[in-house]
Amino acid sequence: MPKILLVEDERSIAEGLKISLESEGFQVGWAKDGNEALTAWERARPDLIVLDLMLPGISGTEVCRTIRARSDVPIIMLTARDTEVDRVVGLEIGADDYLTKPFSTRELIARIRAILRRAPLGSATSVDDVPIEASGVRVDRSRHEVTVDDRPVELPPKEFDLLAVLVEHAGRVLTRNQLIDEVWGADYVGDTKTLDVHIRRLRGRIEDDPQQPQRIQTVRGVGYRFADRPAAGAYA
Ligand code: CA
């Protein structure tokens, strides 16, 4: 579970973000000013830092400089206004990305995932080139390959696309319509039975027991969620 340090002095914003990030499967620590941020960073060694630029005491830019001098941890900066100065300063002192307030939580989560995916492989790699993995299922889109607990599984194109979308958003509930839009396109005119049939076939191929699916979970009345649990060997 990736650890995120959230540095934000406004409690209402921080609490909302913390809840949203935790529901996406992140472990979130909160620091309400620059001093706390530096202490928390040293203690917790987060995988990524979301850093508000405007903080009481030590400013966000100082926090960023101090951490960057000693670590390559990815930093996403939150700026109050979309001014050229904030952006340039933020990126010059070593932030990896920035978001201008107000931003959507969805956008922040997308940026976090993108940075965490590319972080170990260097910035030259595009997102699609990086295999995605959850609950023992690994999807390599550039090679069109799927493995389940390291065992190769052959999938027809639509089932492959559907699995890729589910795994990419592992831990999150996707509605039937979202899945249909992603896999068949927004102009698809069919009924949602097609989706359910594909889900059933996928379960037959990737679940240990398709009658008791552990990976592709049904969320009644809403859609489906791909379980985001560690690979079996992770507990050893
Ligand atoms: Ca602030």
py3Dmol code that shows the C-alpha trace and the ligand (Angstrom):
import py3Dmol

protein = """\
ATOM      1  CA  MET A   1       0.000   0.000   0.000  1.00  0.00           C
ATOM      2  CA  PRO A   2       1.715   3.234  -1.109  1.00  0.00           C
ATOM      3  CA  LYS A   3       2.317   5.746   1.668  1.00  0.00           C
ATOM      4  CA  ILE A   4       1.426   9.353   0.993  1.00  0.00           C
ATOM      5  CA  LEU A   5       2.339  12.317   3.153  1.00  0.00           C
ATOM      6  CA  LEU A   6      -0.214  15.081   2.831  1.00  0.00           C
ATOM      7  CA  VAL A   7       1.037  18.522   3.875  1.00  0.00           C
ATOM      8  CA  GLU A   8      -1.857  20.967   4.149  1.00  0.00           C
ATOM      9  CA  ASP A   9      -2.698  23.477   6.867  1.00  0.00           C
ATOM     10  CA  GLU A  10      -6.404  23.746   6.084  1.00  0.00           C
ATOM     11  CA  ARG A  11      -8.005  21.003   8.118  1.00  0.00           C
ATOM     12  CA  SER A  12     -11.198  20.713   6.049  1.00  0.00           C
ATOM     13  CA  ILE A  13      -9.253  20.226   2.806  1.00  0.00           C
ATOM     14  CA  ALA A  14      -6.798  17.838   4.441  1.00  0.00           C
ATOM     15  CA  GLU A  15      -9.495  15.668   5.990  1.00  0.00           C
ATOM     16  CA  GLY A  16     -11.464  15.419   2.743  1.00  0.00           C
ATOM     17  CA  LEU A  17      -8.364  14.465   0.776  1.00  0.00           C
ATOM     18  CA  LYS A  18      -7.257  11.967   3.402  1.00  0.00           C
ATOM     19  CA  ILE A  19     -10.585  10.131   3.264  1.00  0.00           C
ATOM     20  CA  SER A  20     -10.598  10.084  -0.557  1.00  0.00           C
ATOM     21  CA  LEU A  21      -7.011   8.866  -0.819  1.00  0.00           C
ATOM     22  CA  GLU A  22      -7.556   6.177   1.797  1.00  0.00           C
ATOM     23  CA  SER A  23     -10.604   4.923  -0.074  1.00  0.00           C
ATOM     24  CA  GLU A  24      -8.351   4.563  -3.148  1.00  0.00           C
ATOM     25  CA  GLY A  25      -6.048   2.263  -1.224  1.00  0.00           C
ATOM     26  CA  PHE A  26      -3.360   4.696  -0.084  1.00  0.00           C
ATOM     27  CA  GLN A  27      -1.992   4.962   3.409  1.00  0.00           C
ATOM     28  CA  VAL A  28      -2.103   8.659   4.297  1.00  0.00           C
ATOM     29  CA  GLY A  29      -0.192  10.654   6.890  1.00  0.00           C
ATOM     30  CA  TRP A  30      -1.097  14.271   7.505  1.00  0.00           C
ATOM     31  CA  ALA A  31       1.203  17.147   8.442  1.00  0.00           C
ATOM     32  CA  LYS A  32      -0.372  20.549   9.082  1.00  0.00           C
ATOM     33  CA  ASP A  33       2.732  22.714   8.690  1.00  0.00           C
ATOM     34  CA  GLY A  34       6.283  22.689   7.383  1.00  0.00           C
ATOM     35  CA  ASN A  35       7.907  21.536  10.628  1.00  0.00           C
ATOM     36  CA  GLU A  36       5.551  18.608  10.961  1.00  0.00           C
ATOM     37  CA  ALA A  37       6.125  17.802   7.286  1.00  0.00           C
ATOM     38  CA  LEU A  38       9.895  17.465   7.736  1.00  0.00           C
ATOM     39  CA  THR A  39       9.512  15.366  10.888  1.00  0.00           C
ATOM     40  CA  ALA A  40       6.874  13.125   9.281  1.00  0.00           C
ATOM     41  CA  TRP A  41       8.950  12.701   6.130  1.00  0.00           C
ATOM     42  CA  GLU A  42      12.000  11.562   8.131  1.00  0.00           C
ATOM     43  CA  ARG A  43       9.967   9.209  10.266  1.00  0.00           C
ATOM     44  CA  ALA A  44       7.567   7.681   7.737  1.00  0.00           C
ATOM     45  CA  ARG A  45       9.574   7.817   4.464  1.00  0.00           C
ATOM     46  CA  PRO A  46       6.467   8.166   2.283  1.00  0.00           C
ATOM     47  CA  ASP A  47       6.346   7.025  -1.353  1.00  0.00           C
ATOM     48  CA  LEU A  48       4.986  10.399  -2.434  1.00  0.00           C
ATOM     49  CA  ILE A  49       4.342  13.825  -0.911  1.00  0.00           C
ATOM     50  CA  VAL A  50       1.387  16.095  -1.680  1.00  0.00           C
ATOM     51  CA  LEU A  51       2.613  19.502  -0.582  1.00  0.00           C
ATOM     52  CA  ASP A  52       0.635  22.708  -0.238  1.00  0.00           C
ATOM     53  CA  LEU A  53       2.720  25.725  -1.225  1.00  0.00           C
ATOM     54  CA  MET A  54       1.101  28.146   1.233  1.00  0.00           C
ATOM     55  CA  LEU A  55       1.874  26.972   4.752  1.00  0.00           C
ATOM     56  CA  PRO A  56       2.358  28.772   8.066  1.00  0.00           C
ATOM     57  CA  GLY A  57       5.943  28.771   9.387  1.00  0.00           C
ATOM     58  CA  ILE A  58       8.308  27.024   6.990  1.00  0.00           C
ATOM     59  CA  SER A  59       6.852  27.529   3.508  1.00  0.00           C
ATOM     60  CA  GLY A  60       6.040  24.780   1.046  1.00  0.00           C
ATOM     61  CA  THR A  61       8.930  25.860  -1.164  1.00  0.00           C
ATOM     62  CA  GLU A  62      11.373  25.533   1.761  1.00  0.00           C
ATOM     63  CA  VAL A  63       9.976  22.104   2.632  1.00  0.00           C
ATOM     64  CA  CYS A  64      10.354  21.041  -0.995  1.00  0.00           C
ATOM     65  CA  ARG A  65      13.955  22.305  -1.222  1.00  0.00           C
ATOM     66  CA  THR A  66      14.956  20.659   2.043  1.00  0.00           C
ATOM     67  CA  ILE A  67      13.498  17.280   1.140  1.00  0.00           C
ATOM     68  CA  ARG A  68      14.713  17.395  -2.455  1.00  0.00           C
ATOM     69  CA  ALA A  69      18.280  18.045  -1.299  1.00  0.00           C
ATOM     70  CA  ARG A  70      18.199  14.686   0.455  1.00  0.00           C
ATOM     71  CA  SER A  71      15.710  12.508  -1.441  1.00  0.00           C
ATOM     72  CA  ASP A  72      14.139  11.770  -4.830  1.00  0.00           C
ATOM     73  CA  VAL A  73      10.692  11.116  -3.350  1.00  0.00           C
ATOM     74  CA  PRO A  74       8.023  12.333  -5.824  1.00  0.00           C
ATOM     75  CA  ILE A  75       6.406  15.632  -4.778  1.00  0.00           C
ATOM     76  CA  ILE A  76       3.124  17.025  -6.106  1.00  0.00           C
ATOM     77  CA  MET A  77       2.710  20.669  -5.226  1.00  0.00           C
ATOM     78  CA  LEU A  78      -0.632  22.345  -4.565  1.00  0.00           C
ATOM     79  CA  THR A  79      -0.719  25.987  -5.548  1.00  0.00           C
ATOM     80  CA  ALA A  80      -3.400  28.540  -4.777  1.00  0.00           C
ATOM     81  CA  ARG A  81      -3.537  30.260  -8.128  1.00  0.00           C
ATOM     82  CA  ASP A  82      -2.514  29.288 -11.595  1.00  0.00           C
ATOM     83  CA  THR A  83       0.288  31.818 -11.806  1.00  0.00           C
ATOM     84  CA  GLU A  84       3.346  31.279 -13.916  1.00  0.00           C
ATOM     85  CA  VAL A  85       5.551  32.125 -10.930  1.00  0.00           C
ATOM     86  CA  ASP A  86       4.132  29.414  -8.655  1.00  0.00           C
ATOM     87  CA  ARG A  87       4.435  26.822 -11.377  1.00  0.00           C
ATOM     88  CA  VAL A  88       7.985  27.707 -12.366  1.00  0.00           C
ATOM     89  CA  VAL A  89       9.156  28.017  -8.756  1.00  0.00           C
ATOM     90  CA  GLY A  90       7.518  24.722  -7.843  1.00  0.00           C
ATOM     91  CA  LEU A  91       9.080  22.795 -10.705  1.00  0.00           C
ATOM     92  CA  GLU A  92      12.458  24.524 -10.374  1.00  0.00           C
ATOM     93  CA  ILE A  93      12.852  23.558  -6.750  1.00  0.00           C
ATOM     94  CA  GLY A  94      12.171  19.966  -7.618  1.00  0.00           C
ATOM     95  CA  ALA A  95       8.427  19.272  -7.512  1.00  0.00           C
ATOM     96  CA  ASP A  96       7.438  16.530  -9.979  1.00  0.00           C
ATOM     97  CA  ASP A  97       4.022  17.942 -10.738  1.00  0.00           C
ATOM     98  CA  TYR A  98       1.646  20.596  -9.489  1.00  0.00           C
ATOM     99  CA  LEU A  99      -2.089  21.161  -9.217  1.00  0.00           C
ATOM    100  CA  THR A 100      -3.867  24.476  -8.957  1.00  0.00           C
ATOM    101  CA  LYS A 101      -6.594  24.902  -6.339  1.00  0.00           C
ATOM    102  CA  PRO A 102      -9.435  24.217  -6.657  1.00  0.00           C
ATOM    103  CA  PHE A 103      -8.740  20.811  -8.194  1.00  0.00           C
ATOM    104  CA  SER A 104     -10.772  17.639  -8.326  1.00  0.00           C
ATOM    105  CA  THR A 105      -9.775  14.776  -6.056  1.00  0.00           C
ATOM    106  CA  ARG A 106     -10.022  12.539  -9.103  1.00  0.00           C
ATOM    107  CA  GLU A 107      -7.398  14.603 -10.893  1.00  0.00           C
ATOM    108  CA  LEU A 108      -5.059  14.433  -7.900  1.00  0.00           C
ATOM    109  CA  ILE A 109      -5.465  10.664  -7.658  1.00  0.00           C
ATOM    110  CA  ALA A 110      -4.785  10.284 -11.395  1.00  0.00           C
ATOM    111  CA  ARG A 111      -1.566  12.319 -11.050  1.00  0.00           C
ATOM    112  CA  ILE A 112      -0.491  10.333  -7.996  1.00  0.00           C
ATOM    113  CA  ARG A 113      -1.033   7.026  -9.771  1.00  0.00           C
ATOM    114  CA  ALA A 114       0.776   8.229 -12.889  1.00  0.00           C
ATOM    115  CA  ILE A 115       3.800   9.372 -10.876  1.00  0.00           C
ATOM    116  CA  LEU A 116       3.933   6.223  -8.753  1.00  0.00           C
ATOM    117  CA  ARG A 117       3.732   4.059 -11.862  1.00  0.00           C
ATOM    118  CA  ARG A 118       6.574   5.771 -13.646  1.00  0.00           C
ATOM    119  CA  ALA A 119       8.709   6.563 -10.613  1.00  0.00           C
ATOM    120  CA  PRO A 120      10.800   3.376 -10.505  1.00  0.00           C
ATOM    121  CA  LEU A 121      11.291   3.253 -14.256  1.00  0.00           C
ATOM    122  CA  GLY A 122      12.313   6.791 -15.097  1.00  0.00           C
ATOM    123  CA  SER A 123      10.433   9.528 -16.890  1.00  0.00           C
ATOM    124  CA  ALA A 124      11.116   8.177 -20.398  1.00  0.00           C
ATOM    125  CA  THR A 125       8.573   5.376 -19.991  1.00  0.00           C
ATOM    126  CA  SER A 126       4.996   6.050 -20.978  1.00  0.00           C
ATOM    127  CA  VAL A 127       2.180   4.831 -18.744  1.00  0.00           C
ATOM    128  CA  ASP A 128       0.969   2.171 -21.190  1.00  0.00           C
ATOM    129  CA  ASP A 129       4.406   0.558 -21.261  1.00  0.00           C
ATOM    130  CA  VAL A 130       4.293  -0.202 -17.560  1.00  0.00           C
ATOM    131  CA  PRO A 131       2.517  -3.446 -16.624  1.00  0.00           C
ATOM    132  CA  ILE A 132      -0.227  -2.966 -14.057  1.00  0.00           C
ATOM    133  CA  GLU A 133      -0.906  -5.441 -11.293  1.00  0.00           C
ATOM    134  CA  ALA A 134      -3.413  -6.132  -8.546  1.00  0.00           C
ATOM    135  CA  SER A 135      -4.397  -9.229  -6.586  1.00  0.00           C
ATOM    136  CA  GLY A 136      -1.924 -11.416  -8.434  1.00  0.00           C
ATOM    137  CA  VAL A 137      -3.166 -10.374 -11.887  1.00  0.00           C
ATOM    138  CA  ARG A 138      -0.624  -8.655 -14.087  1.00  0.00           C
ATOM    139  CA  VAL A 139      -1.634  -6.890 -17.309  1.00  0.00           C
ATOM    140  CA  ASP A 140       1.033  -5.864 -19.796  1.00  0.00           C
ATOM    141  CA  ARG A 141      -0.726  -3.708 -22.362  1.00  0.00           C
ATOM    142  CA  SER A 142       2.274  -3.110 -24.609  1.00  0.00           C
ATOM    143  CA  ARG A 143       2.746  -6.888 -25.044  1.00  0.00           C
ATOM    144  CA  HIS A 144      -0.933  -7.767 -24.735  1.00  0.00           C
ATOM    145  CA  GLU A 145      -0.135 -10.344 -22.074  1.00  0.00           C
ATOM    146  CA  VAL A 146      -1.902 -11.336 -18.869  1.00  0.00           C
ATOM    147  CA  THR A 147      -0.635 -13.523 -16.066  1.00  0.00           C
ATOM    148  CA  VAL A 148      -2.541 -14.755 -13.024  1.00  0.00           C
ATOM    149  CA  ASP A 149      -0.209 -15.706 -10.182  1.00  0.00           C
ATOM    150  CA  ASP A 150       2.575 -15.850 -12.826  1.00  0.00           C
ATOM    151  CA  ARG A 151       0.581 -18.237 -15.030  1.00  0.00           C
ATOM    152  CA  PRO A 152      -0.089 -16.891 -18.584  1.00  0.00           C
ATOM    153  CA  VAL A 153      -3.769 -16.510 -19.505  1.00  0.00           C
ATOM    154  CA  GLU A 154      -5.074 -15.969 -23.040  1.00  0.00           C
ATOM    155  CA  LEU A 155      -7.889 -13.425 -23.378  1.00  0.00           C
ATOM    156  CA  PRO A 156      -9.998 -12.259 -26.327  1.00  0.00           C
ATOM    157  CA  PRO A 157      -9.567  -8.505 -27.033  1.00  0.00           C
ATOM    158  CA  LYS A 158     -12.666  -7.181 -25.220  1.00  0.00           C
ATOM    159  CA  GLU A 159     -12.010  -9.292 -22.157  1.00  0.00           C
ATOM    160  CA  PHE A 160      -8.429  -8.067 -22.182  1.00  0.00           C
ATOM    161  CA  ASP A 161      -9.569  -4.422 -22.374  1.00  0.00           C
ATOM    162  CA  LEU A 162     -12.109  -4.957 -19.610  1.00  0.00           C
ATOM    163  CA  LEU A 163      -9.561  -6.596 -17.330  1.00  0.00           C
ATOM    164  CA  ALA A 164      -7.042  -3.802 -18.000  1.00  0.00           C
ATOM    165  CA  VAL A 165      -9.596  -1.159 -16.955  1.00  0.00           C
ATOM    166  CA  LEU A 166     -10.549  -3.098 -13.824  1.00  0.00           C
ATOM    167  CA  VAL A 167      -6.952  -3.710 -12.737  1.00  0.00           C
ATOM    168  CA  GLU A 168      -5.932  -0.139 -13.473  1.00  0.00           C
ATOM    169  CA  HIS A 169      -8.639   1.083 -11.097  1.00  0.00           C
ATOM    170  CA  ALA A 170      -8.209  -1.701  -8.576  1.00  0.00           C
ATOM    171  CA  GLY A 171      -9.833  -0.954  -5.244  1.00  0.00           C
ATOM    172  CA  ARG A 172     -12.324   1.411  -6.797  1.00  0.00           C
ATOM    173  CA  VAL A 173     -15.953   0.744  -7.706  1.00  0.00           C
ATOM    174  CA  LEU A 174     -16.637   1.207 -11.412  1.00  0.00           C
ATOM    175  CA  THR A 175     -20.223   1.555 -12.562  1.00  0.00           C
ATOM    176  CA  ARG A 176     -21.560  -0.546 -15.409  1.00  0.00           C
ATOM    177  CA  ASN A 177     -21.768   2.564 -17.577  1.00  0.00           C
ATOM    178  CA  GLN A 178     -18.182   3.561 -16.830  1.00  0.00           C
ATOM    179  CA  LEU A 179     -16.973   0.117 -17.819  1.00  0.00           C
ATOM    180  CA  ILE A 180     -19.054   0.074 -20.997  1.00  0.00           C
ATOM    181  CA  ASP A 181     -17.771   3.545 -21.944  1.00  0.00           C
ATOM    182  CA  GLU A 182     -14.162   2.492 -21.384  1.00  0.00           C
ATOM    183  CA  VAL A 183     -14.328  -0.833 -23.169  1.00  0.00           C
ATOM    184  CA  TRP A 184     -17.005  -0.487 -25.854  1.00  0.00           C
ATOM    185  CA  GLY A 185     -17.018   3.305 -26.262  1.00  0.00           C
ATOM    186  CA  ALA A 186     -19.473   5.984 -25.153  1.00  0.00           C
ATOM    187  CA  ASP A 187     -21.642   5.533 -28.258  1.00  0.00           C
ATOM    188  CA  TYR A 188     -22.217   1.832 -27.597  1.00  0.00           C
ATOM    189  CA  VAL A 189     -25.875   0.934 -27.996  1.00  0.00           C
ATOM    190  CA  GLY A 190     -26.476  -2.403 -26.418  1.00  0.00           C
ATOM    191  CA  ASP A 191     -27.657  -3.559 -23.058  1.00  0.00           C
ATOM    192  CA  THR A 192     -25.516  -4.064 -20.007  1.00  0.00           C
ATOM    193  CA  LYS A 193     -25.944  -7.851 -20.329  1.00  0.00           C
ATOM    194  CA  THR A 194     -22.974  -7.835 -22.706  1.00  0.00           C
ATOM    195  CA  LEU A 195     -20.852  -6.480 -19.875  1.00  0.00           C
ATOM    196  CA  ASP A 196     -22.130  -9.062 -17.425  1.00  0.00           C
ATOM    197  CA  VAL A 197     -21.403 -11.859 -19.887  1.00  0.00           C
ATOM    198  CA  HIS A 198     -17.826 -10.634 -20.327  1.00  0.00           C
ATOM    199  CA  ILE A 199     -17.412 -10.375 -16.558  1.00  0.00           C
ATOM    200  CA  ARG A 200     -18.627 -13.956 -16.183  1.00  0.00           C
ATOM    201  CA  ARG A 201     -16.169 -15.216 -18.806  1.00  0.00           C
ATOM    202  CA  LEU A 202     -13.316 -13.261 -17.238  1.00  0.00           C
ATOM    203  CA  ARG A 203     -14.090 -14.740 -13.856  1.00  0.00           C
ATOM    204  CA  GLY A 204     -13.947 -18.181 -15.414  1.00  0.00           C
ATOM    205  CA  ARG A 205     -10.400 -17.464 -16.547  1.00  0.00           C
ATOM    206  CA  ILE A 206      -8.870 -15.516 -13.665  1.00  0.00           C
ATOM    207  CA  GLU A 207     -10.702 -16.568 -10.513  1.00  0.00           C
ATOM    208  CA  ASP A 208      -9.554 -19.546  -8.461  1.00  0.00           C
ATOM    209  CA  ASP A 209     -13.239 -20.346  -7.911  1.00  0.00           C
ATOM    210  CA  PRO A 210     -15.498 -18.491 -10.401  1.00  0.00           C
ATOM    211  CA  GLN A 211     -18.536 -19.227  -8.184  1.00  0.00           C
ATOM    212  CA  GLN A 212     -16.855 -17.376  -5.298  1.00  0.00           C
ATOM    213  CA  PRO A 213     -15.061 -14.552  -7.105  1.00  0.00           C
ATOM    214  CA  GLN A 214     -12.363 -12.878  -5.000  1.00  0.00           C
ATOM    215  CA  ARG A 215     -10.824 -10.650  -7.625  1.00  0.00           C
ATOM    216  CA  ILE A 216     -13.736  -9.220  -9.606  1.00  0.00           C
ATOM    217  CA  GLN A 217     -16.263  -8.282  -6.954  1.00  0.00           C
ATOM    218  CA  THR A 218     -19.885  -7.401  -7.681  1.00  0.00           C
ATOM    219  CA  VAL A 219     -21.089  -4.191  -6.042  1.00  0.00           C
ATOM    220  CA  ARG A 220     -24.834  -4.668  -6.019  1.00  0.00           C
ATOM    221  CA  GLY A 221     -26.826  -2.106  -7.971  1.00  0.00           C
ATOM    222  CA  VAL A 222     -23.674  -0.244  -9.002  1.00  0.00           C
ATOM    223  CA  GLY A 223     -21.086  -2.249 -10.880  1.00  0.00           C
ATOM    224  CA  TYR A 224     -17.831  -4.025 -10.181  1.00  0.00           C
ATOM    225  CA  ARG A 225     -14.648  -3.573  -8.226  1.00  0.00           C
ATOM    226  CA  PHE A 226     -11.316  -5.294  -8.742  1.00  0.00           C
ATOM    227  CA  ALA A 227      -9.854  -6.288  -5.391  1.00  0.00           C
ATOM    228  CA  ASP A 228      -6.631  -4.520  -4.548  1.00  0.00           C
ATOM    229  CA  ARG A 229      -4.925  -7.000  -2.293  1.00  0.00           C
ATOM    230  CA  PRO A 230      -1.252  -7.991  -2.126  1.00  0.00           C
ATOM    231  CA  ALA A 231      -0.023 -10.960  -4.162  1.00  0.00           C
ATOM    232  CA  ALA A 232      -0.252 -14.305  -2.352  1.00  0.00           C
ATOM    233  CA  GLY A 233       3.482 -14.431  -1.669  1.00  0.00           C
ATOM    234  CA  ALA A 234       3.492 -11.006  -0.047  1.00  0.00           C
ATOM    235  CA  TYR A 235       2.526 -12.411   3.361  1.00  0.00           C
ATOM    236  CA  ALA A 236       5.338 -14.955   3.443  1.00  0.00           C
TER     237      ALA A 236
END
"""
ligand_1 = """\
1
CA
Ca -2.466 26.385 2.737
"""
view = py3Dmol.view(width=600, height=400)
view.addModel(protein, "pdb")
view.setStyle({"model": 0}, {"cartoon": {"style": "trace"}})
view.addModel(ligand_1, "xyz")
view.setStyle({"model": 1}, {"stick": {}})
view.zoomTo()
view.show()
